[in-house]
Amino acid sequence: MPVKIRLARHGAKKRPFYRIVVADSQSRRDGRFIENIGTYNPLTDPAAISLKSERVAYWMGQGAIPTNTVKSILKKENTIQKNAA
């Protein structure tokens, strides 16, 4: 079961709000997930990011692979090193 750290879209039309979730790579974008580890709101200036950094570290240690978008969010929040992964 390959596990990914990715965004799940919520919010109204043209008003996106994202949850950062750990999910099986075969599940749907907004479908079943294993754990909610944060939120991302791109509409605020600057974008509001809230993370459970200890859970991110746990899942990365277990082999979860972040998507490109989540990887850039994690780098911005200094949760992972910029030269890692």
PDB file of N, CA, C and O in Angstrom, chain B, residues numbered from 101:
ATOM      1  N   MET B 101       0.845  -1.177   0.000  1.00  0.00           N
ATOM      2  CA  MET B 101       0.000   0.000   0.000  1.00  0.00           C
ATOM      3  C   MET B 101       0.892   1.242   0.000  1.00  0.00           C
ATOM      4  O   MET B 101       1.335   1.677   1.063  1.00  0.00           O
ATOM      5  N   PRO B 102       1.165   1.826  -1.184  1.00  0.00           N
ATOM      6  CA  PRO B 102       1.954   3.056  -1.216  1.00  0.00           C
ATOM      7  C   PRO B 102       1.151   4.214  -0.622  1.00  0.00           C
ATOM      8  O   PRO B 102      -0.012   4.427  -0.965  1.00  0.00           O
ATOM      9  N   VAL B 103       1.791   4.941   0.262  1.00  0.00           N
ATOM     10  CA  VAL B 103       1.117   6.028   0.976  1.00  0.00           C
ATOM     11  C   VAL B 103       1.682   7.358   0.503  1.00  0.00           C
ATOM     12  O   VAL B 103       2.892   7.503   0.331  1.00  0.00           O
ATOM     13  N   LYS B 104       0.792   8.333   0.292  1.00  0.00           N
ATOM     14  CA  LYS B 104       1.192   9.665  -0.143  1.00  0.00           C
ATOM     15  C   LYS B 104       0.684  10.711   0.840  1.00  0.00           C
ATOM     16  O   LYS B 104      -0.351  10.535   1.484  1.00  0.00           O
ATOM     17  N   ILE B 105       1.433  11.798   0.940  1.00  0.00           N
ATOM     18  CA  ILE B 105       0.980  12.981   1.663  1.00  0.00           C
ATOM     19  C   ILE B 105       0.533  13.951   0.582  1.00  0.00           C
ATOM     20  O   ILE B 105       1.346  14.376  -0.239  1.00  0.00           O
ATOM     21  N   ARG B 106      -0.752  14.311   0.568  1.00  0.00           N
ATOM     22  CA  ARG B 106      -1.283  15.125  -0.513  1.00  0.00           C
ATOM     23  C   ARG B 106      -2.378  16.054  -0.021  1.00  0.00           C
ATOM     24  O   ARG B 106      -2.765  16.024   1.147  1.00  0.00           O
ATOM     25  N   LEU B 107      -2.876  16.888  -0.943  1.00  0.00           N
ATOM     26  CA  LEU B 107      -3.926  17.844  -0.621  1.00  0.00           C
ATOM     27  C   LEU B 107      -5.290  17.258  -0.945  1.00  0.00           C
ATOM     28  O   LEU B 107      -5.454  16.565  -1.950  1.00  0.00           O
ATOM     29  N   ALA B 108      -6.263  17.537  -0.093  1.00  0.00           N
ATOM     30  CA  ALA B 108      -7.658  17.191  -0.344  1.00  0.00           C
ATOM     31  C   ALA B 108      -8.424  18.509  -0.374  1.00  0.00           C
ATOM     32  O   ALA B 108      -8.377  19.274   0.590  1.00  0.00           O
ATOM     33  N   ARG B 109      -9.123  18.780  -1.463  1.00  0.00           N
ATOM     34  CA  ARG B 109      -9.779  20.070  -1.649  1.00  0.00           C
ATOM     35  C   ARG B 109     -11.133  20.108  -0.946  1.00  0.00           C
ATOM     36  O   ARG B 109     -11.932  19.176  -1.040  1.00  0.00           O
ATOM     37  N   HIS B 110     -11.361  21.202  -0.247  1.00  0.00           N
ATOM     38  CA  HIS B 110     -12.635  21.482   0.401  1.00  0.00           C
ATOM     39  C   HIS B 110     -12.964  22.941   0.119  1.00  0.00           C
ATOM     40  O   HIS B 110     -12.170  23.639  -0.512  1.00  0.00           O
ATOM     41  N   GLY B 111     -14.093  23.403   0.562  1.00  0.00           N
ATOM     42  CA  GLY B 111     -14.484  24.783   0.334  1.00  0.00           C
ATOM     43  C   GLY B 111     -15.443  24.893  -0.829  1.00  0.00           C
ATOM     44  O   GLY B 111     -15.730  23.908  -1.510  1.00  0.00           O
ATOM     45  N   ALA B 112     -15.930  26.082  -1.050  1.00  0.00           N
ATOM     46  CA  ALA B 112     -16.931  26.331  -2.083  1.00  0.00           C
ATOM     47  C   ALA B 112     -16.274  26.546  -3.445  1.00  0.00           C
ATOM     48  O   ALA B 112     -15.050  26.581  -3.574  1.00  0.00           O
ATOM     49  N   LYS B 113     -17.119  26.687  -4.441  1.00  0.00           N
ATOM     50  CA  LYS B 113     -16.646  26.953  -5.794  1.00  0.00           C
ATOM     51  C   LYS B 113     -15.874  28.276  -5.825  1.00  0.00           C
ATOM     52  O   LYS B 113     -16.355  29.294  -5.327  1.00  0.00           O
ATOM     53  N   LYS B 114     -14.699  28.252  -6.402  1.00  0.00           N
ATOM     54  CA  LYS B 114     -13.795  29.405  -6.507  1.00  0.00           C
ATOM     55  C   LYS B 114     -13.295  29.903  -5.156  1.00  0.00           C
ATOM     56  O   LYS B 114     -12.737  30.998  -5.079  1.00  0.00           O
ATOM     57  N   ARG B 115     -13.478  29.136  -4.100  1.00  0.00           N
ATOM     58  CA  ARG B 115     -12.992  29.472  -2.754  1.00  0.00           C
ATOM     59  C   ARG B 115     -12.316  28.245  -2.154  1.00  0.00           C
ATOM     60  O   ARG B 115     -12.835  27.665  -1.201  1.00  0.00           O
ATOM     61  N   PRO B 116     -11.157  27.835  -2.698  1.00  0.00           N
ATOM     62  CA  PRO B 116     -10.552  26.586  -2.258  1.00  0.00           C
ATOM     63  C   PRO B 116      -9.977  26.663  -0.838  1.00  0.00           C
ATOM     64  O   PRO B 116      -9.492  27.702  -0.390  1.00  0.00           O
ATOM     65  N   PHE B 117     -10.051  25.549  -0.175  1.00  0.00           N
ATOM     66  CA  PHE B 117      -9.449  25.336   1.135  1.00  0.00           C
ATOM     67  C   PHE B 117      -8.973  23.890   1.120  1.00  0.00           C
ATOM     68  O   PHE B 117      -9.728  22.992   0.747  1.00  0.00           O
ATOM     69  N   TYR B 118      -7.743  23.662   1.516  1.00  0.00           N
ATOM     70  CA  TYR B 118      -7.178  22.325   1.395  1.00  0.00           C
ATOM     71  C   TYR B 118      -6.813  21.748   2.751  1.00  0.00           C
ATOM     72  O   TYR B 118      -6.369  22.464   3.648  1.00  0.00           O
ATOM     73  N   ARG B 119      -7.004  20.450   2.885  1.00  0.00           N
ATOM     74  CA  ARG B 119      -6.483  19.701   4.019  1.00  0.00           C
ATOM     75  C   ARG B 119      -5.273  18.926   3.537  1.00  0.00           C
ATOM     76  O   ARG B 119      -5.286  18.376   2.435  1.00  0.00           O
ATOM     77  N   ILE B 120      -4.241  18.876   4.339  1.00  0.00           N
ATOM     78  CA  ILE B 120      -3.068  18.066   4.017  1.00  0.00           C
ATOM     79  C   ILE B 120      -3.292  16.728   4.701  1.00  0.00           C
ATOM     80  O   ILE B 120      -3.359  16.652   5.928  1.00  0.00           O
ATOM     81  N   VAL B 121      -3.407  15.674   3.902  1.00  0.00           N
ATOM     82  CA  VAL B 121      -3.778  14.364   4.424  1.00  0.00           C
ATOM     83  C   VAL B 121      -2.769  13.303   4.007  1.00  0.00           C
ATOM     84  O   VAL B 121      -2.052  13.448   3.017  1.00  0.00           O
ATOM     85  N   VAL B 122      -2.737  12.240   4.787  1.00  0.00           N
ATOM     86  CA  VAL B 122      -1.989  11.038   4.442  1.00  0.00           C
ATOM     87  C   VAL B 122      -3.014  10.053   3.908  1.00  0.00           C
ATOM     88  O   VAL B 122      -3.980   9.718   4.594  1.00  0.00           O
ATOM     89  N   ALA B 123      -2.798   9.582   2.665  1.00  0.00           N
ATOM     90  CA  ALA B 123      -3.791   8.720   2.032  1.00  0.00           C
ATOM     91  C   ALA B 123      -3.102   7.649   1.202  1.00  0.00           C
ATOM     92  O   ALA B 123      -1.958   7.804   0.773  1.00  0.00           O
ATOM     93  N   ASP B 124      -3.827   6.559   0.990  1.00  0.00           N
ATOM     94  CA  ASP B 124      -3.381   5.534   0.060  1.00  0.00           C
ATOM     95  C   ASP B 124      -3.357   6.159  -1.334  1.00  0.00           C
ATOM     96  O   ASP B 124      -4.261   6.917  -1.685  1.00  0.00           O
ATOM     97  N   SER B 125      -2.346   5.854  -2.119  1.00  0.00           N
ATOM     98  CA  SER B 125      -2.209   6.503  -3.421  1.00  0.00           C
ATOM     99  C   SER B 125      -3.320   6.138  -4.393  1.00  0.00           C
ATOM    100  O   SER B 125      -3.514   6.843  -5.382  1.00  0.00           O
ATOM    101  N   GLN B 126      -4.052   5.064  -4.145  1.00  0.00           N
ATOM    102  CA  GLN B 126      -5.117   4.654  -5.045  1.00  0.00           C
ATOM    103  C   GLN B 126      -6.483   5.224  -4.669  1.00  0.00           C
ATOM    104  O   GLN B 126      -7.442   5.073  -5.427  1.00  0.00           O
ATOM    105  N   SER B 127      -6.586   5.873  -3.518  1.00  0.00           N
ATOM    106  CA  SER B 127      -7.872   6.457  -3.133  1.00  0.00           C
ATOM    107  C   SER B 127      -8.088   7.776  -3.866  1.00  0.00           C
ATOM    108  O   SER B 127      -7.139   8.377  -4.370  1.00  0.00           O
ATOM    109  N   ARG B 128      -9.338   8.222  -3.921  1.00  0.00           N
ATOM    110  CA  ARG B 128      -9.681   9.451  -4.629  1.00  0.00           C
ATOM    111  C   ARG B 128      -9.116  10.678  -3.936  1.00  0.00           C
ATOM    112  O   ARG B 128      -8.753  10.629  -2.761  1.00  0.00           O
ATOM    113  N   ARG B 129      -9.047  11.783  -4.677  1.00  0.00           N
ATOM    114  CA  ARG B 129      -8.457  13.008  -4.142  1.00  0.00           C
ATOM    115  C   ARG B 129      -9.138  13.465  -2.861  1.00  0.00           C
ATOM    116  O   ARG B 129      -8.467  13.780  -1.878  1.00  0.00           O
ATOM    117  N   ASP B 130     -10.465  13.504  -2.868  1.00  0.00           N
ATOM    118  CA  ASP B 130     -11.207  13.973  -1.703  1.00  0.00           C
ATOM    119  C   ASP B 130     -11.841  12.818  -0.944  1.00  0.00           C
ATOM    120  O   ASP B 130     -12.718  13.039  -0.109  1.00  0.00           O
ATOM    121  N   GLY B 131     -11.421  11.612  -1.214  1.00  0.00           N
ATOM    122  CA  GLY B 131     -12.038  10.435  -0.625  1.00  0.00           C
ATOM    123  C   GLY B 131     -11.377  10.009   0.679  1.00  0.00           C
ATOM    124  O   GLY B 131     -10.988  10.835   1.505  1.00  0.00           O
ATOM    125  N   ARG B 132     -11.265   8.721   0.834  1.00  0.00           N
ATOM    126  CA  ARG B 132     -10.764   8.125   2.067  1.00  0.00           C
ATOM    127  C   ARG B 132      -9.313   8.516   2.323  1.00  0.00           C
ATOM    128  O   ARG B 132      -8.490   8.522   1.407  1.00  0.00           O
ATOM    129  N   PHE B 133      -9.013   8.839   3.567  1.00  0.00           N
ATOM    130  CA  PHE B 133      -7.641   9.151   3.952  1.00  0.00           C
ATOM    131  C   PHE B 133      -7.335   8.493   5.283  1.00  0.00           C
ATOM    132  O   PHE B 133      -8.238   8.089   6.016  1.00  0.00           O
ATOM    133  N   ILE B 134      -6.045   8.392   5.585  1.00  0.00           N
ATOM    134  CA  ILE B 134      -5.607   7.736   6.814  1.00  0.00           C
ATOM    135  C   ILE B 134      -5.597   8.723   7.975  1.00  0.00           C
ATOM    136  O   ILE B 134      -6.102   8.427   9.058  1.00  0.00           O
ATOM    137  N   GLU B 135      -5.009   9.915   7.737  1.00  0.00           N
ATOM    138  CA  GLU B 135      -4.903  10.902   8.813  1.00  0.00           C
ATOM    139  C   GLU B 135      -4.842  12.309   8.229  1.00  0.00           C
ATOM    140  O   GLU B 135      -4.233  12.530   7.182  1.00  0.00           O
ATOM    141  N   ASN B 136      -5.473  13.248   8.910  1.00  0.00           N
ATOM    142  CA  ASN B 136      -5.413  14.664   8.565  1.00  0.00           C
ATOM    143  C   ASN B 136      -4.251  15.271   9.338  1.00  0.00           C
ATOM    144  O   ASN B 136      -4.256  15.256  10.569  1.00  0.00           O
ATOM    145  N   ILE B 137      -3.243  15.812   8.628  1.00  0.00           N
ATOM    146  CA  ILE B 137      -2.065  16.329   9.322  1.00  0.00           C
ATOM    147  C   ILE B 137      -1.878  17.835   9.174  1.00  0.00           C
ATOM    148  O   ILE B 137      -0.867  18.372   9.626  1.00  0.00           O
ATOM    149  N   GLY B 138      -2.829  18.525   8.554  1.00  0.00           N
ATOM    150  CA  GLY B 138      -2.698  19.965   8.450  1.00  0.00           C
ATOM    151  C   GLY B 138      -3.702  20.583   7.514  1.00  0.00           C
ATOM    152  O   GLY B 138      -4.543  19.897   6.933  1.00  0.00           O
ATOM    153  N   THR B 139      -3.603  21.915   7.373  1.00  0.00           N
ATOM    154  CA  THR B 139      -4.474  22.656   6.475  1.00  0.00           C
ATOM    155  C   THR B 139      -3.648  23.661   5.684  1.00  0.00           C
ATOM    156  O   THR B 139      -2.552  24.048   6.088  1.00  0.00           O
ATOM    157  N   TYR B 140      -4.209  24.078   4.534  1.00  0.00           N
ATOM    158  CA  TYR B 140      -3.574  25.063   3.669  1.00  0.00           C
ATOM    159  C   TYR B 140      -4.667  25.933   3.070  1.00  0.00           C
ATOM    160  O   TYR B 140      -5.560  25.433   2.385  1.00  0.00           O
ATOM    161  N   ASN B 141      -4.598  27.237   3.328  1.00  0.00           N
ATOM    162  CA  ASN B 141      -5.575  28.182   2.794  1.00  0.00           C
ATOM    163  C   ASN B 141      -4.849  29.182   1.894  1.00  0.00           C
ATOM    164  O   ASN B 141      -4.218  30.112   2.394  1.00  0.00           O
ATOM    165  N   PRO B 142      -4.932  29.000   0.560  1.00  0.00           N
ATOM    166  CA  PRO B 142      -4.202  29.883  -0.349  1.00  0.00           C
ATOM    167  C   PRO B 142      -4.843  31.255  -0.537  1.00  0.00           C
ATOM    168  O   PRO B 142      -4.238  32.120  -1.169  1.00  0.00           O
ATOM    169  N   LEU B 143      -6.038  31.482  -0.013  1.00  0.00           N
ATOM    170  CA  LEU B 143      -6.743  32.745  -0.243  1.00  0.00           C
ATOM    171  C   LEU B 143      -6.274  33.875   0.663  1.00  0.00           C
ATOM    172  O   LEU B 143      -6.464  35.044   0.326  1.00  0.00           O
ATOM    173  N   THR B 144      -5.679  33.565   1.781  1.00  0.00           N
ATOM    174  CA  THR B 144      -5.184  34.613   2.665  1.00  0.00           C
ATOM    175  C   THR B 144      -3.839  35.112   2.143  1.00  0.00           C
ATOM    176  O   THR B 144      -3.183  34.431   1.355  1.00  0.00           O
ATOM    177  N   ASP B 145      -3.434  36.292   2.578  1.00  0.00           N
ATOM    178  CA  ASP B 145      -2.153  36.842   2.144  1.00  0.00           C
ATOM    179  C   ASP B 145      -1.313  37.156   3.358  1.00  0.00           C
ATOM    180  O   ASP B 145      -1.633  38.115   4.060  1.00  0.00           O
ATOM    181  N   PRO B 146      -0.262  36.418   3.656  1.00  0.00           N
ATOM    182  CA  PRO B 146       0.260  35.239   2.955  1.00  0.00           C
ATOM    183  C   PRO B 146      -0.601  34.006   3.226  1.00  0.00           C
ATOM    184  O   PRO B 146      -1.443  34.011   4.124  1.00  0.00           O
ATOM    185  N   ALA B 147      -0.384  32.970   2.455  1.00  0.00           N
ATOM    186  CA  ALA B 147      -1.179  31.743   2.576  1.00  0.00           C
ATOM    187  C   ALA B 147      -1.034  31.161   3.985  1.00  0.00           C
ATOM    188  O   ALA B 147       0.069  31.071   4.523  1.00  0.00           O
ATOM    189  N   ALA B 148      -2.165  30.770   4.566  1.00  0.00           N
ATOM    190  CA  ALA B 148      -2.178  30.221   5.922  1.00  0.00           C
ATOM    191  C   ALA B 148      -1.910  28.723   5.861  1.00  0.00           C
ATOM    192  O   ALA B 148      -2.627  27.972   5.200  1.00  0.00           O
ATOM    193  N   ILE B 149      -0.855  28.304   6.572  1.00  0.00           N
ATOM    194  CA  ILE B 149      -0.477  26.899   6.605  1.00  0.00           C
ATOM    195  C   ILE B 149      -0.411  26.465   8.062  1.00  0.00           C
ATOM    196  O   ILE B 149       0.224  27.119   8.889  1.00  0.00           O
ATOM    197  N   SER B 150      -1.071  25.361   8.364  1.00  0.00           N
ATOM    198  CA  SER B 150      -1.040  24.803   9.709  1.00  0.00           C
ATOM    199  C   SER B 150      -0.681  23.330   9.585  1.00  0.00           C
ATOM    200  O   SER B 150      -1.350  22.586   8.868  1.00  0.00           O
ATOM    201  N   LEU B 151       0.375  22.903  10.280  1.00  0.00           N
ATOM    202  CA  LEU B 151       0.862  21.521  10.176  1.00  0.00           C
ATOM    203  C   LEU B 151       1.090  20.908  11.542  1.00  0.00           C
ATOM    204  O   LEU B 151       1.435  21.597  12.501  1.00  0.00           O
ATOM    205  N   LYS B 152       0.891  19.603  11.614  1.00  0.00           N
ATOM    206  CA  LYS B 152       1.311  18.825  12.780  1.00  0.00           C
ATOM    207  C   LYS B 152       2.664  18.232  12.403  1.00  0.00           C
ATOM    208  O   LYS B 152       2.739  17.133  11.855  1.00  0.00           O
ATOM    209  N   SER B 153       3.735  18.973  12.703  1.00  0.00           N
ATOM    210  CA  SER B 153       5.062  18.604  12.205  1.00  0.00           C
ATOM    211  C   SER B 153       5.545  17.254  12.722  1.00  0.00           C
ATOM    212  O   SER B 153       6.269  16.550  12.018  1.00  0.00           O
ATOM    213  N   GLU B 154       5.154  16.881  13.943  1.00  0.00           N
ATOM    214  CA  GLU B 154       5.585  15.579  14.458  1.00  0.00           C
ATOM    215  C   GLU B 154       4.932  14.435  13.695  1.00  0.00           C
ATOM    216  O   GLU B 154       5.541  13.381  13.508  1.00  0.00           O
ATOM    217  N   ARG B 155       3.691  14.639  13.254  1.00  0.00           N
ATOM    218  CA  ARG B 155       3.018  13.600  12.462  1.00  0.00           C
ATOM    219  C   ARG B 155       3.577  13.536  11.038  1.00  0.00           C
ATOM    220  O   ARG B 155       3.660  12.460  10.446  1.00  0.00           O
ATOM    221  N   VAL B 156       3.962  14.703  10.490  1.00  0.00           N
ATOM    222  CA  VAL B 156       4.597  14.716   9.173  1.00  0.00           C
ATOM    223  C   VAL B 156       5.901  13.929   9.235  1.00  0.00           C
ATOM    224  O   VAL B 156       6.180  13.113   8.358  1.00  0.00           O
ATOM    225  N   ALA B 157       6.696  14.175  10.270  1.00  0.00           N
ATOM    226  CA  ALA B 157       7.968  13.460  10.424  1.00  0.00           C
ATOM    227  C   ALA B 157       7.730  11.965  10.598  1.00  0.00           C
ATOM    228  O   ALA B 157       8.470  11.150  10.047  1.00  0.00           O
ATOM    229  N   TYR B 158       6.696  11.597  11.365  1.00  0.00           N
ATOM    230  CA  TYR B 158       6.381  10.179  11.560  1.00  0.00           C
ATOM    231  C   TYR B 158       6.056   9.505  10.236  1.00  0.00           C
ATOM    232  O   TYR B 158       6.605   8.449   9.923  1.00  0.00           O
ATOM    233  N   TRP B 159       5.157  10.116   9.449  1.00  0.00           N
ATOM    234  CA  TRP B 159       4.735   9.490   8.193  1.00  0.00           C
ATOM    235  C   TRP B 159       5.863   9.466   7.171  1.00  0.00           C
ATOM    236  O   TRP B 159       5.970   8.508   6.405  1.00  0.00           O
ATOM    237  N   MET B 160       6.701  10.486   7.140  1.00  0.00           N
ATOM    238  CA  MET B 160       7.843  10.468   6.219  1.00  0.00           C
ATOM    239  C   MET B 160       8.816   9.361   6.639  1.00  0.00           C
ATOM    240  O   MET B 160       9.441   8.725   5.790  1.00  0.00           O
ATOM    241  N   GLY B 161       8.940   9.137   7.948  1.00  0.00           N
ATOM    242  CA  GLY B 161       9.773   8.047   8.439  1.00  0.00           C
ATOM    243  C   GLY B 161       9.211   6.679   8.094  1.00  0.00           C
ATOM    244  O   GLY B 161       9.960   5.713   7.954  1.00  0.00           O
ATOM    245  N   GLN B 162       7.898   6.596   7.958  1.00  0.00           N
ATOM    246  CA  GLN B 162       7.248   5.346   7.590  1.00  0.00           C
ATOM    247  C   GLN B 162       7.255   5.106   6.086  1.00  0.00           C
ATOM    248  O   GLN B 162       6.807   4.055   5.628  1.00  0.00           O
ATOM    249  N   GLY B 163       7.758   6.069   5.309  1.00  0.00           N
ATOM    250  CA  GLY B 163       7.870   5.884   3.870  1.00  0.00           C
ATOM    251  C   GLY B 163       6.830   6.604   3.040  1.00  0.00           C
ATOM    252  O   GLY B 163       6.729   6.354   1.839  1.00  0.00           O
ATOM    253  N   ALA B 164       6.048   7.496   3.644  1.00  0.00           N
ATOM    254  CA  ALA B 164       5.057   8.261   2.881  1.00  0.00           C
ATOM    255  C   ALA B 164       5.776   9.260   1.982  1.00  0.00           C
ATOM    256  O   ALA B 164       6.748   9.892   2.397  1.00  0.00           O
ATOM    257  N   ILE B 165       5.295   9.396   0.755  1.00  0.00           N
ATOM    258  CA  ILE B 165       5.920  10.268  -0.228  1.00  0.00           C
ATOM    259  C   ILE B 165       5.032  11.491  -0.432  1.00  0.00           C
ATOM    260  O   ILE B 165       3.867  11.341  -0.801  1.00  0.00           O
ATOM    261  N   PRO B 166       5.555  12.712  -0.199  1.00  0.00           N
ATOM    262  CA  PRO B 166       4.733  13.903  -0.445  1.00  0.00           C
ATOM    263  C   PRO B 166       4.642  14.201  -1.933  1.00  0.00           C
ATOM    264  O   PRO B 166       5.586  13.945  -2.681  1.00  0.00           O
ATOM    265  N   THR B 167       3.504  14.744  -2.362  1.00  0.00           N
ATOM    266  CA  THR B 167       3.369  15.192  -3.745  1.00  0.00           C
ATOM    267  C   THR B 167       4.220  16.450  -3.924  1.00  0.00           C
ATOM    268  O   THR B 167       4.713  17.012  -2.946  1.00  0.00           O
ATOM    269  N   ASN B 168       4.392  16.887  -5.159  1.00  0.00           N
ATOM    270  CA  ASN B 168       5.232  18.059  -5.426  1.00  0.00           C
ATOM    271  C   ASN B 168       4.710  19.303  -4.722  1.00  0.00           C
ATOM    272  O   ASN B 168       5.494  20.075  -4.170  1.00  0.00           O
ATOM    273  N   THR B 169       3.404  19.506  -4.734  1.00  0.00           N
ATOM    274  CA  THR B 169       2.818  20.681  -4.085  1.00  0.00           C
ATOM    275  C   THR B 169       3.021  20.632  -2.582  1.00  0.00           C
ATOM    276  O   THR B 169       3.395  21.634  -1.972  1.00  0.00           O
ATOM    277  N   VAL B 170       2.780  19.478  -1.984  1.00  0.00           N
ATOM    278  CA  VAL B 170       2.958  19.347  -0.532  1.00  0.00           C
ATOM    279  C   VAL B 170       4.434  19.471  -0.169  1.00  0.00           C
ATOM    280  O   VAL B 170       4.768  20.027   0.878  1.00  0.00           O
ATOM    281  N   LYS B 171       5.313  18.966  -1.014  1.00  0.00           N
ATOM    282  CA  LYS B 171       6.748  19.079  -0.750  1.00  0.00           C
ATOM    283  C   LYS B 171       7.164  20.542  -0.695  1.00  0.00           C
ATOM    284  O   LYS B 171       7.967  20.923   0.157  1.00  0.00           O
ATOM    285  N   SER B 172       6.629  21.372  -1.597  1.00  0.00           N
ATOM    286  CA  SER B 172       6.971  22.797  -1.581  1.00  0.00           C
ATOM    287  C   SER B 172       6.393  23.489  -0.343  1.00  0.00           C
ATOM    288  O   SER B 172       7.018  24.397   0.205  1.00  0.00           O
ATOM    289  N   ILE B 173       5.208  23.068   0.100  1.00  0.00           N
ATOM    290  CA  ILE B 173       4.629  23.623   1.329  1.00  0.00           C
ATOM    291  C   ILE B 173       5.484  23.240   2.530  1.00  0.00           C
ATOM    292  O   ILE B 173       5.734  24.073   3.402  1.00  0.00           O
ATOM    293  N   LEU B 174       5.936  21.992   2.587  1.00  0.00           N
ATOM    294  CA  LEU B 174       6.766  21.543   3.698  1.00  0.00           C
ATOM    295  C   LEU B 174       8.107  22.264   3.714  1.00  0.00           C
ATOM    296  O   LEU B 174       8.626  22.573   4.786  1.00  0.00           O
ATOM    297  N   LYS B 175       8.676  22.537   2.542  1.00  0.00           N
ATOM    298  CA  LYS B 175       9.932  23.289   2.483  1.00  0.00           C
ATOM    299  C   LYS B 175       9.724  24.711   2.974  1.00  0.00           C
ATOM    300  O   LYS B 175      10.575  25.260   3.673  1.00  0.00           O
ATOM    301  N   LYS B 176       8.591  25.312   2.611  1.00  0.00           N
ATOM    302  CA  LYS B 176       8.290  26.676   3.031  1.00  0.00           C
ATOM    303  C   LYS B 176       8.159  26.761   4.549  1.00  0.00           C
ATOM    304  O   LYS B 176       8.546  27.757   5.160  1.00  0.00           O
ATOM    305  N   GLU B 177       7.616  25.720   5.143  1.00  0.00           N
ATOM    306  CA  GLU B 177       7.436  25.684   6.595  1.00  0.00           C
ATOM    307  C   GLU B 177       8.644  25.110   7.327  1.00  0.00           C
ATOM    308  O   GLU B 177       8.608  24.963   8.549  1.00  0.00           O
ATOM    309  N   ASN B 178       9.714  24.785   6.604  1.00  0.00           N
ATOM    310  CA  ASN B 178      10.943  24.206   7.165  1.00  0.00           C
ATOM    311  C   ASN B 178      10.689  22.911   7.913  1.00  0.00           C
ATOM    312  O   ASN B 178      11.388  22.602   8.878  1.00  0.00           O
ATOM    313  N   THR B 179       9.694  22.151   7.473  1.00  0.00           N
ATOM    314  CA  THR B 179       9.419  20.850   8.076  1.00  0.00           C
ATOM    315  C   THR B 179      10.384  19.804   7.526  1.00  0.00           C
ATOM    316  O   THR B 179      10.784  18.887   8.242  1.00  0.00           O
ATOM    317  N   ILE B 180      10.752  19.941   6.272  1.00  0.00           N
ATOM    318  CA  ILE B 180      11.791  19.082   5.688  1.00  0.00           C
ATOM    319  C   ILE B 180      12.908  19.994   5.169  1.00  0.00           C
ATOM    320  O   ILE B 180      12.684  21.162   4.851  1.00  0.00           O
ATOM    321  N   GLN B 181      14.099  19.436   5.094  1.00  0.00           N
ATOM    322  CA  GLN B 181      15.226  20.215   4.591  1.00  0.00           C
ATOM    323  C   GLN B 181      15.068  20.428   3.093  1.00  0.00           C
ATOM    324  O   GLN B 181      14.525  19.572   2.394  1.00  0.00           O
ATOM    325  N   LYS B 182      15.539  21.562   2.604  1.00  0.00           N
ATOM    326  CA  LYS B 182      15.371  21.898   1.195  1.00  0.00           C
ATOM    327  C   LYS B 182      16.137  20.970   0.274  1.00  0.00           C
ATOM    328  O   LYS B 182      15.751  20.810  -0.884  1.00  0.00           O
ATOM    329  N   ASN B 183      17.223  20.346   0.752  1.00  0.00           N
ATOM    330  CA  ASN B 183      17.987  19.452  -0.110  1.00  0.00           C
ATOM    331  C   ASN B 183      17.575  17.994   0.053  1.00  0.00           C
ATOM    332  O   ASN B 183      18.065  17.136  -0.681  1.00  0.00           O
ATOM    333  N   ALA B 184      16.697  17.698   0.985  1.00  0.00           N
ATOM    334  CA  ALA B 184      16.232  16.319   1.184  1.00  0.00           C
ATOM    335  C   ALA B 184      15.074  16.021   0.256  1.00  0.00           C
ATOM    336  O   ALA B 184      14.346  16.916  -0.174  1.00  0.00           O
ATOM    337  N   ALA B 185      14.923  14.750  -0.040  1.00  0.00           N
ATOM    338  CA  ALA B 185      13.811  14.241  -0.857  1.00  0.00           C
ATOM    339  C   ALA B 185      13.769  14.924  -2.139  1.00  0.00           C
ATOM    340  O   ALA B 185      12.903  14.634  -2.965  1.00  0.00           O
TER     341      ALA B 185
END
